[in-house]
Amino acid sequence: MFRTSLAERSPEQRDNIQRAATALDGAVLEPGEEWSFNRRVGPRTPERGYCKAPAFLEQDLTESVGGGICQVSSTVYNAAALAGLGIVERHPHQRRVQSVPPGRDATVWYGKADLRLVNRSGAPVRLSARVEDEMLTVRFWGDDPGARSIRLQTYPVAASLAGRRVFRTVRQVSVPGAGSQQETLSEDAYVTATGREARR
């Protein structure tokens, strides 16, 4: 389960976020199934009810139909990583965003950039996405795989690139009596912020 705040989102962004969350809610990932955010949510167009709202495209803050959707995909990404799901495709923003820690964002752009997950367990997993009390909450439900704890750690890499700061995100899965396993999920290079961060 993972939550992000909607406190500073515009009414248009909130509407887009609610619409995408409604589309996601109730999705089921069968064992071995590869799941696509874009396929589930569909195109973000005015005809489908999406509004023009602030969004970061490449490095520029602009108005885009469906602005705010990347907060949904980023929240899904974090919930999926904490649930132990496999990450098949995920793209960071060019700049750090406010809704999640650096290295933990997931930008989506229909037809160009997707968030794709795979259910590596032997049982179906259900996705829940709800907007309540100024918060977006995403959960993945499934049969208990046994006692284990999953932790995400993100830290800056000392040898960052010129004009960019690099963050590494690691997932650690601990099972009592069986030790722990560590997996590097990403190393993301963000353009050094010169103004306010992306509001997605």
N, C-alpha and C positions, 0 to 999 in steps of 0.2 A: 504494500500500500504506500502511496505517495501523495502528498498534498502540495498545491501551490496557491498563493494568494491572488485574488482578483481585485484587491483593494484599490490599486492605482490604474485599473483598466478603464478605458472609455466605454460608454454605453454600446457603441458599435462593436468594439472588441468583445465585450461580454456577450453580445448577441451571437457573434460568430463562434465563440467558445462554447456557449450553450448548445448551439446547433450541432457542432461537431461532437460534443460529448453525448448528445442524444443519439447520434448515428452510431457511436461506438458502443454504447451501453448494451450489454447482453450478448456481445460477440463471444463465440466459443471457438477455442483452438483445440482441434483434435490431436491426439498423439502423433507426433511427427509432422504435423501440418505447418507450413510456412504461411504466415499471416502478414498482410499488407495494410498499413494505415490508409494509404491513398485509395486502395480498392474498397475498403470498408466505408470511408467517409465520402468518397466520390469527389467530383470537380467542385471547386469553390467558385460558384457563379451567381450573379444576381438572380437568374431564373430559379435557382435552387434556394434563394432566400439569404444569401450571404451579402454582407454590407462591405462598403469600402471603409477601411480603418487603418491606423498607423501600423506599419510593418517594415522590417528590415529586408531589403532585397540587395544581395551582394553586400556592399558596405554602406549603403545609403538608406536613411530613414525616409520612407515615402508613404503614400496612401495606396493601399492595394485591396482588392476585393478578397475578403477572407482574412484580413489582418487580425492577428491574435491567435490564429490556429496553431502556430508553433509552440505556444504555451501548452496546448493540449498534447501535441506529439512529444514534447519534452517531459511532461508529467507521465505519459504512458511509458516512455523510455525508462524513466527512473523506477517506476513501479515494476516494469518487466525485469529490469536488472536485479532488483531486490527480491523478485520472485524466482530467480534462477532460470528464466527463459533465455534461449539462445538469441543473440543479436546478429542478424544476417546483414542488415544494411542500416546505417545511421550516419547522418551528416551534421557536423557542428556549424554554427553560424560563423561568419567571418569575424564578428565582434562578440564580446561577452554580452550576455543578456541578463536581465534583472530577475527573471522568474525562477531560475535554478542556478546552482553553483557552476563555475566554469568547468568544462569537461563533462557536463551532465545535461547539455541541451541537445535537441534533435530538431533540425529544421526540415520542413517538408515543402515541396513545391510540386503540384500535380503534374505528372508527366516528366519530371526532371529529377526530383529528389524524394525518396520515400523513407519510411521507417518500416523495416520488415523484421519480424520475430519468428522464432520456431519453438514449438512445444517439444522439448526433449524428454518429457516425462512419459509414463505409460498410461496416463489418464487425461481426460479432457480438462481444459482450463477455461474458466469463464471470466470475461472482462466486465467490470462495473465502472462506469464513469458518471459522476454526479456533480452538480454545482449546488452547493449548500453553504449558507452563512459566510459568504464572501470567499469561499474556498472551492477549488476544483480538486476532487478526490478521485483517484484511480486505484482500483484493486484488481488483483488476479486471484480467483478462487479455484481450488482444485483439491483432490484428495491429498491428505497430509503425507508427504514423502518420508516422514520420520523426523525425529528431532534433528534440527540443523539450524544454524544461524548464518545469515548472509549480510555482509557489510561492504559498503562501497567507500573507498578512500580516494580522494583526489588531491594532488599536490603539484606545485609548480616544478618544472624541470629546470635545473640550474643552467644548462646550456641552451637557453632560448634563442630563437632566431632574431636577427636584426629587425626591429620594428614590430615584432610579434612576441607574445609570451606563450610558452608551451605548458600545458597541463596534462598530466598522466592520470588516468582513472583505472583503478584496480578493483576487482571483485574478489572478496575472500569468502569462501564457503567453509564453515567449520561443522564437523559432525562429531558428537561426543564419542570418544573411544576410537575414532578413526582419523583424528588429526584434521588438518585443514588443507585446502587447495587454493591457489591464487591464480587469477587470470587477468591479464591486462586487457581492458575493454577498449581503450583509446589513448592516443596522444594527439591533442588538439592544439593548433597554433592560432591564437587570436591576435588580430591587429590591436596594437596598443591604443587604448581609448584616448581620444583627444577631446571628446565631448561626452554627452550623456550616453549611457549604454542603450542597447536595443530594448524596446519595450514590447517584447514578444514572449 
